[in-house]
Structure formats: structure tokens, C-alpha cells
Amino acid sequence: MDTLLVIDVGNSNIVLGVFEGDRLLNSWHLATSRDRTADEYGILATQMLGEELRRTVRGAIVSSVVPPLHYTIRSMVQSCFSVDPVFVEAGIKTGLSIKTENPLEVGADRIVNAVAASHIYGGTMIVVDFGTATTFDLVTAKCEYRGGVIAPGLTISAEALYTRAARLPRVEIRKPSHVVGTNTVASMQSGLYWGYVGLVEGIIQRIRAEEPAVARVVATGNLAPLIHAETKSIDVVDLELTLTGLKLIYERNTKGRGRRG
């Protein structure tokens, strides 16, 4: 079988996925480290995929919001998988029209999510990605990216409390049993969780007020299910959204020519 390797390089995590046709065979997460070499990333990738699956890779595509790692990831893919990866960057065909003041400022991950959401769900929508930062992106039924909102991620918010307040501990991000906490940890968890639910609901409500055509809200990211559990503002959680968007963009840029570099 021939497979496609998709890689999403984020500030906190790198996600690798392997597609056979339209089917995602598997995906893996590893911590983002700017200090790792291409060889080190290659060893990790080989261990996760396994030698048999690694040999089936005939193409690769990468989206990255960490520029210092572009060369490292490119070198890793070339040496480990013997293919030349496609990068989501200026000039690539996405099928998405970017309607912002400076299209080059829009993160690759946000473009990839918008492409996937438009293809899968259609209509005018808000795409929410719970990552290092939480982003809210407005995508129209005409496949136009209109802009969005960037807020501190839930993990960043929790870490800020720990690092900036001397007597507050590092806490697990989870839904507390009660809104009113009876100890420091429970109080912090309540503020983080319910405060973030309120942030999400408030921003979505205000975007809908500016754009009444919004038909649905699609969320992705590891923390999406946790927030979705307590809000009706999110209609769909799609944890494979980014990887699917990468596959779609790869197909739009390689149709009609060989996949192996």
C-alpha cells in the first residue's frame, strides 16, 4: 500500500498522521523541541510508525507555526522517508480565499483547519482550535477565510497562574465537581474551566452577532471535548480536522503527478 505522511508542527506538540487513501490509519503526538536534530526526530518518527509502515510512505505534507523547525522537519522527512515534503506556505493551492489585511500573517494551522472544515461541513462557520493558543476563525460558505480571534490557551492560562503567583500550585486542567471551590486547587480549576467555557461562549456569541450567517461551530484540539461537554455553543468536535486538511491540500497540489520526491 502507498500512504501519505501528514505533520502538524505546533508550539507545544507535533502531530504525525498516516493516511491510506481517505482513511487515517493512525496518529501520534510528541512534544515540540527546537533543540532536537533531524536525526532525533527521525528516530522518534520511525519508532512511532514502525519500520513496515514507514516504508509505505510515498508523500508528505507539513504545516508549521514554528519557523526554526522548518529545515529540521524537512531534513527529517527527506532522510527518513525518502520524500520531499510539501509545506503549507505562500503560493500553495488551498482552495481558500484569504480575506485578511495581510494573508501572510495567518498561521498555517488555521488555514489547514479552515480548508478541512469547509470541505467536510460546508456553509458559513466558526472553527475553534484549542491549542497553545485558542483560535476562533470565521469561514464563509464561499470558502473565504474572513479573520478570527486569538486568545491564550487553557494550558497557558493555567501555567501563568502557577508561574506568576507565588503561592498557587500547578493544577490539572479538569472540570471541578462544584463551581465554588473549597480549597485552592479546586478554586483554581473552577476559575480555569468555567472561566474558559465563558470565554468560548462569549466570543462565539459576539462573532455570530457580527455574522448572522454562521450555521455551525466546529472545534478541534485535545481540549475540545472537555469544553464541549459543558457548552451548547460548539456543534461538532473533530479531532482529525487538521490532519484531514493537510491531506486535502496535498491532493490539491500533487494531483496528476507522482508522490515520491
N, C-alpha and C positions, 0 to 999 in steps of 0.2 A: 504494500500500500504506500501511497505518497501522502505526506502530511505537511501542514503549514504550521510553523512556529510563530506565535504572536507574543510580544513582550511589551508590557506597560511599565515604564520606569517612573515611579513616583518619589516624592521626597522621603517617605518613610519606608515604603515597600516596593519591591519589584515583583510583578506577577507574570509568570510564564504560562502559556497555554498551547495545546497542540490540537489542531483541527484535522479531521479526516473528512473532506467534503464540508458539509454544513454541521457536522457533529463534533462538539468539543469532547475530545477523548479524556482530557484531564487538565488540571491547572495546579500551579504551585506558587507559594509565596516565599520570598526571602527578604531579609532586611536590606535596605539600601545602604551601601557603604561606598563612599568616594575613594576610600583607601585600597579597596580590593583591585587586583590586577585582572586583566582579561583572562589569564590562565586560571586564577582563583574562581572567577565567575564560571569559566568553562567547566571546571571540576564539579562545582555545585550543580550546574545545569545537567551535566552527564549523570550525576548521582540521582537527581530527581527524575529525569526521563527514563533512565536505563539505557544500556547500550543498544538494545534491539530497536526501541522507539527512536532513539537519536539518529539511527541510520536511515530512517524513513523520511526525514525532513528534506523537502525539496524547495522550500521557500521560507522567507521570514520577513516580518514587518515589526517595526519598533515605534512606539510613541514614548516621548521622554520629556519631562519637565525639569530635568537635571542636566544642563548642558555639559558640565565637566565629565559626565559619564558617557557622552555620545561616542567618543572614539573607543573607549574601553569596551562598550557593548558591541559596537560594530566589529571590532577585532575579535571578540569572543565568538560571535556568530560565524564569522568567516573561518576562524581556525577550528572551531568545534563542530560546526555543521556543514562546512564547505559550501555555503551560500552567501551571496552578497545581500544584506538586508535592505529593505525599503524603509525609509524613515518618514514619519508624518511631519512634514515641514513645508515651507513655502514652495509652491509650484506643483504639489501633489494633487491629483484628482480626488476630490471627496464627494462631489455632487452637492455640496453645501455652499450656499452663498453667504459670506460673512458680511454683515451689515453694521459693523462697528467702526469707530473713528480710525482705529489702527488695527487691521486684521492680524498683523504680525504679533500683536500682544496676546492674542487668545491662546491659551495653553493647548497643547496637542491633545491632552486627555479630554478636554471639554469638547473639542471638535469631534473626536472619535465617538464620544458618548452621544452627541447630537446626531451624527450620521446613523448610528445604530438605532436610536430611538425613533427617528423619522422613518427608517426602513421598516422597523418591526411594528410600530404602533400607529404612525401617521397622525395627521391633524396638528393643530397648534398645541404645544405642551410645554411644561416646565420640567427640566431634567435636573435632579438633585444628586450630587455626588458627595458622599460622606467620606472624605479622605483626610489628609493632613490639614487641609482647609476644606470647608464645606462650600460647594459652589451651587448656585441656582442659575440655570441657563434657560433662556426663552427661545424656543424653536418654533417657527411658523409652519403651517400646512404646506407652504410653498418651498420648504426646505431652506429657509432663511434663518441664520443664526443672528438674533437681534441684540444680544448682550446678556448681562446677568449680574449676579451678586456674589461677592466673595466674603465669607465670614470665617472667623477662627474655627478650626475643627474641634470636636469634642475632646479629643485626646490632648490637643494643645491647651485647651482651657483647663483641663484637669492638672496638667503639668505646671501651668502658670501658677495655680493656687499653691502647689507644693513648693515651687522654687522661690516664689516671691513673698510668701507668708511663713515666717519662721516657725510657727507652732502648728501648722497644718500638715498632716501626713499625705503621702501618696496613696490614692484610693483606687479601687477597682471601679470601672465605669459600668454601672448596672442600675436597673430600676429599683428604687428603695421600696420597702413594704408600706411606708407611710410618707406623706408629703412633709409633715413636721418631724424632723429627726430628734431623737432623744440623746444623741451623742455626736461627737464631732464628725466621725466618718459618715454616719447616716445623714447628717445635715449637709455635708459636702456633696454626697451622692444625690440627694434630693435637689440641691441647687443646680448641679450639673445636668441631671437628667431632665427634670421638669423645666428648668430654665431653657434647655436646648429644644425641648418639644415646643415651648412657647415661641422661641426664635424661629423655628421652622414654620410653624403655623402662621406667625405674623408676617414673615417675608412672603410666603406663598399667597396669603390673602391680599397683600399690597400689590403683588405682581398681577394677580387676577383683576384687581380694581383698575390697573392701567391697561390690561389686555384682556377684555372680557371673552375673547375667542378661545382662551385656554380650555381645552377639553379634558386634559388629564395631567397628572403629575407622576413622573417615573423616577424612582430612586435607585441608586446603586451604591456600592461601597460596603465594607464589612459591618459598619454600624447601622446600616439602613434598616435591617429587620428590628433592631432594638427600638429605634424611634418610631417606625411604622406601627409597632404594636400598640401605641398609645395615641395615635392621631389619625383622623379621617382625612387629613389634608393630602396624604400620599395615596395614590390609587394602585400603583404597581411597584413591586420591588424586583429588580432584575440584576442579580449579582454577576451575570455574564455579559452585561451590556458593553463594557469597554473592550473585552476580548472579541465579541461579535463585531463591533465597529471596526476593529483592526482587520479582521478577516474581510469585511466588505470593502474597505479601502484598498486592501491588497489586490482583490479581484478586479477592482476598477482600474488599477494601474498596471496590471500584468496580463489582462485578457488578450489572448491571441499570440502570446509569446511564451517561451519556456520559463520555468520557475527556478531552475537551478542556476546559481550565479557562476 
